[in-house]
């Protein structure tokens, strides 16, 4: 649970990225995973959910208390990343 990849991704980041809502809930509620755990570029699990278009996971993380105003190394919040996903999909 506390292990991280070389880029600082924790299991919660990967669950968020891949849309695993149940895993997100289990990691946070049953195992105490930190909602504010950050990668080497200061991204939280909410950043990952937003960047990969995982709406339900994003809503779940917010309901669990994730900080929507967290900024990564580029100064981007999860909302910035979600907007990028929307714009890219609208242009395709």
Number of C-alpha atoms within 10 A of each C-alpha: 11 10 9 15 10 9 10 16 21 21 19 27 23 16 20 29 21 15 19 16 18 11 17 24 19 13 18 15 12 10 10 11 18 17 20 15 17 21 19 12 13 17 23 27 30 34 28 25 28 26 22 17 22 19 16 15 26 27 16 18 22 14 9 14 11 18 17 15 11 18 18 17 11 9 9 15 20 24 17 14 19 22 14 15 15 13 11 10 10 8 6 5
